[in-house]
Amino acid sequence: MSDRDHIRYLKRVVEVSEAARESGNTPFGALLVGPDGEILLEQGNIEVTERNCTGHAETTLMERASGLYDKKFLWDCALYTSVEPCAMCSGSIYWGNVGTVVYGISEKRLLELTGDDEQNPTLDLPCREVFAAGQKPVTVIGPFEELDEAIVAVHAGYWT
Ligand SMILES: Nc1ccnc(=O)[nH]1
């Protein structure tokens, strides 16, 4: 897939993360895209409204995906996320067997936005490092400078 395609999906992810914020959750979103480019699942963060500490967009998406699709199929899918997956979400992607991750802004960039906000004590650990400790080659694509402004806008005024 081309960068143009990635950017198109990431723009949809921005809308999903806006909806998560509007629903009272933290401003994160994720998509599962199938081998033919179809959007199979969309998921916003649910941490706050569901009172679920693992309710990150990506982990929640992986929980749903693993109930619907088999691992062989998921290896040919891609998970798109507004922000680079944290160590927990990278773990769910790894165990859930999605073969490709595409993200908008890096975890380091997120840390600049959240600072030491207690609601999101950002883990400053690149997902590439988490995957590199594993036994299969998860492909990681990102960050996309083109999306920085739109993603930062969804976070504006959220973190204190
Ligand atoms: N990448 C993310 C960081 C924090 N929360 C999320 O849902 N997603």
The ligand as a MOL file (V3000), in Angstrom:
LIG
                    3D

  0  0  0     0  0            999 V3000
M  V30 BEGIN CTAB
M  V30 COUNTS 8 8 0 0 0
M  V30 BEGIN ATOM
M  V30 1 N -1.8580 4.6750 21.6400 0
M  V30 2 C -2.6800 4.8450 22.7160 0
M  V30 3 C -2.2260 5.4170 23.8790 0
M  V30 4 C -3.0880 5.5580 24.9380 0
M  V30 5 N -4.3570 5.1270 24.8340 0
M  V30 6 C -4.8130 4.5620 23.6970 0
M  V30 7 O -5.9930 4.1600 23.5810 0
M  V30 8 N -3.9510 4.4260 22.6470 0
M  V30 END ATOM
M  V30 BEGIN BOND
M  V30 1 1 1 2
M  V30 2 2 2 3
M  V30 3 1 2 8
M  V30 4 1 3 4
M  V30 5 2 4 5
M  V30 6 1 5 6
M  V30 7 2 6 7
M  V30 8 1 6 8
M  V30 END BOND
M  V30 END CTAB
M  END
